Amino acid sequence: MADVVYKRLRAYRTAPNLLTLLRICLAPFLVASILEAHYALSFWLFIAAGLTDALDGMLARLLKQRSMLGEYLDPVADKLLLSTLFLVLMHEGLIPMRVTVLVFGRDVGILVVAAILYAATGRREFSPSILGKANTLTQVAAVAAVLLHKLTPAYWVVVFRLVALDATIGLTIASGLHYSWAAARRVGAQPANGPGYK
């Protein structure tokens, strides 16, 4: 029993997982800085969070420290941070409600589809698609642009903000539909006597 606990705790000590945990820990500080209108601080905290996201994957490959924990923890950290920030920025009137509703609706939809897929096929894997990765990138760009817009009224920042929000809307819808289509194909390809059949 002690060996099992030790192995699980050791997984948290790898550099990539520690960076992912740091990203999760940054979330409340980011929220507080936005609510208190410290936009310069919130912008740089968000940049720091983005750097941990880039570094954890790179270190996992370079140090050969990929783990099952990391594969689950990394997307959870991303969704926790981005979904929270979209909600807070909407509350502050900095992001349109329709964008936040779409982002949350897509994420909830994917969770429901993943649960159905697991119930029907017994598969836990639900790998991110290219569209899903692109959508995450546009969400990051949108949050960065919104925060940067509070620091400078430069024309390119205004354009960047509009483009990033529009791209987020488009890719949120496209990736959500793609995930649903991919899940439907997997369920449809499952044999009648496979897991979940009654």
For each residue, the residues with C-beta under 8 A, 3 or more apart:
1: 4 5
2: 5 6
3: 6 7
4: 1 7 8
5: 1 2 8 9
6: 2 3 9 10
7: 3 4 10 11
8: 4 5 11 12
9: 5 6 12 13
10: 6 7 13 14
11: 7 8 14 17 67 69 70
12: 8 9 17 18 21 69
13: 9 10 17 18
14: 10 11 17 18 60 63 65 67 70
15: 18 19 56 59 63 65
16: 19 20 55 56 57 59 60 63 65 66 67 70
17: 11 12 13 14 20 21 56 65 67 69 70 73
18: 12 13 14 15 21 22
19: 15 16 22 23 52 55 56 59
20: 16 17 23 24 52 56 70 73 74 77
21: 12 17 18 24 25 73 77
22: 18 19 25 26 52
23: 19 20 26 27 49 52 53 56 77 78 81
24: 20 21 27 77 80 81
25: 21 22 28 29
26: 22 23 29 30 45 48 49 52 81
27: 23 24 30 31 49 80 81 84 85
28: 25 31 32
29: 25 26 32 33 45
30: 26 27 33 34 42 45 46 49 81 84 85
31: 27 28 34 35 84 85 88
32: 28 29 35 36
33: 29 30 36 38 39 41 42 45
34: 30 31 37 38 39 42 85 88 89 92 147
35: 31 32 88 92
36: 32 33
37: 34
38: 33 34 41 42
39: 33 34 42 43 147 150 151
40: 43 44 151
41: 33 38 44 45
42: 30 33 34 38 39 45 46 147
43: 39 40 46 47 144 147 148 150 151
44: 40 41 47 48
45: 26 29 30 33 41 42 48 49
46: 30 42 43 49 50 85 143 144 147
47: 43 44 50 51 144
48: 26 44 45 51 52
49: 23 26 27 30 45 46 52 53 81
50: 46 47 53 54 140 144
51: 47 48 54 55
52: 19 20 22 23 26 48 49 55 56
53: 23 49 50 56 57 74 77 78
54: 50 51 57 58
55: 16 19 51 52 58 59
56: 15 16 17 19 20 23 52 53 59 60 70 74
57: 16 53 54 60 61 74
58: 54 55 61 62
59: 15 16 19 55 56 62 63 65
60: 14 16 56 57 63 64 65 66 67 70
61: 57 58 64 66
62: 58 59
63: 14 15 16 59 60
64: 60 61
65: 14 15 16 17 59 60 70
66: 16 60 61 70 71
67: 11 14 16 17 60 70 71
68: 71 72
69: 11 12 17 72 73
70: 11 14 16 17 20 56 60 65 66 67 73 74
71: 66 67 68 74
72: 68 69 75 76
73: 17 20 21 69 70 76 77
74: 20 53 56 57 70 71 77 78
75: 72 78 79 128
76: 72 73 79 80
77: 20 21 23 24 53 73 74 80 81
78: 23 53 74 75 81 82 136
79: 75 76 82 83 107
80: 24 27 76 77 83 84
81: 23 24 26 27 30 49 77 78 84 85
82: 78 79 85 86 103 136 139 140 143
83: 79 80 86 87 103 104 107
84: 27 30 31 80 81 87 88
85: 27 30 31 34 46 81 82 88 89 143
86: 82 83 89 90 95 99 100 103 104 139 143
87: 83 84 90 91 100 104
88: 31 34 35 84 85 91 92
89: 34 85 86 92 94 95 100 143 146
90: 86 87 93 94 95 96 97 99 100
91: 87 88
92: 34 35 88 89
93: 90
94: 89 90 146 150
95: 86 89 90 99 100 142 146 165
96: 90 99 100 165
97: 90 100 101
98: 101 102 169
99: 86 90 95 96 102 103 142 165 168 169 172
100: 86 87 89 90 95 96 97 103 104
101: 97 98 104 105
102: 98 99 105 106 168 169 172 173
103: 82 83 86 99 100 106 107 139 168 172
104: 83 86 87 100 101 107 108
105: 101 102 108 109 176
106: 102 103 109 110 135 172 173 175 176
107: 79 83 103 104 110 111
108: 104 105 111 112
109: 105 106 112 113 176 179 180
110: 106 107 113 114 126 176 179
111: 107 108 114 115
112: 108 109 115 116
113: 109 110 116 117 126 179 180 183
114: 110 111 117 118 126 183
115: 111 112 118 119
116: 112 113 119 120 183 187
117: 113 114 120 121 123 126 183 186 187
118: 114 115 121 122 123 124
119: 115 116 196
120: 116 117 187 190 195 196
121: 117 118 186 187 190 194 195 196
122: 118 194 195 196
123: 117 118 126 186
124: 118
125:
126: 110 113 114 117 123 179 183
127:
128: 75 132 133 136
129: 132 133 175 178 179 182
130: 133 134
131: 134 135 171 174 175 178
132: 128 129 135 136 175 178 179
133: 128 129 130 136 137
134: 130 131 137 138 171 175
135: 106 131 132 138 139 168 171 172 174 175
136: 78 82 128 132 133 139 140
137: 133 134 140 141
138: 134 135 141 142 164 167 168 171
139: 82 86 103 135 136 142 143 168 172
140: 50 82 136 137 143 144
141: 137 138 144 145 160 164 167 168
142: 95 99 138 139 145 146 161 164 165 167 168
143: 46 82 85 86 89 139 140 146 147
144: 43 46 47 50 140 141 147 148 164
145: 141 142 148 149 157 160 161 164 165
146: 89 94 95 142 143 149 150 161 165
147: 34 39 42 43 46 143 144 150 151
148: 43 144 145 151 152 157 160 161
149: 145 146 152 153 157 158 161
150: 39 43 94 146 147
151: 39 40 43 147 148
152: 148 149 157
153: 149 157 158
154: 157 158
155: 158 159
156: 159 160
157: 145 148 149 152 153 154 160 161
158: 149 153 154 155 161 162
159: 155 156 162 163
160: 141 145 148 156 157 163 164
161: 142 145 146 148 149 157 158 164 165
162: 158 159 165 166
163: 159 160 166 167
164: 138 141 142 144 145 160 161 167 168
165: 95 96 99 142 145 146 161 162 168 169
166: 162 163 169 170
167: 138 141 142 163 164 170 171
168: 99 102 103 135 138 139 141 142 164 165 171 172
169: 98 99 102 165 166 172 173
170: 166 167 173 174
171: 131 134 135 138 167 168 174 175
172: 99 102 103 106 135 139 168 169 175 176
173: 102 106 169 170 176 177
174: 131 135 170 171 177 178
175: 106 129 131 132 134 135 171 172 178 179
176: 105 106 109 110 172 173 179 180
177: 173 174 180 181
178: 129 131 132 174 175 181 182
179: 109 110 113 126 129 132 175 176 182 183
180: 109 113 176 177 183 184
181: 177 178 184 185
182: 129 178 179 185 186
183: 113 114 116 117 126 179 180 186 187
184: 180 181 187 188
185: 181 182 188 189
186: 117 121 123 182 183 189 190
187: 116 117 120 121 183 184 190
188: 184 185
189: 185 186
190: 120 121 186 187 194 195 196 197
191: 194 197
192: 197
193: 197
194: 121 122 190 191 197
195: 120 121 122 190
196: 119 120 121 122 190
197: 190 191 192 193 194
198:
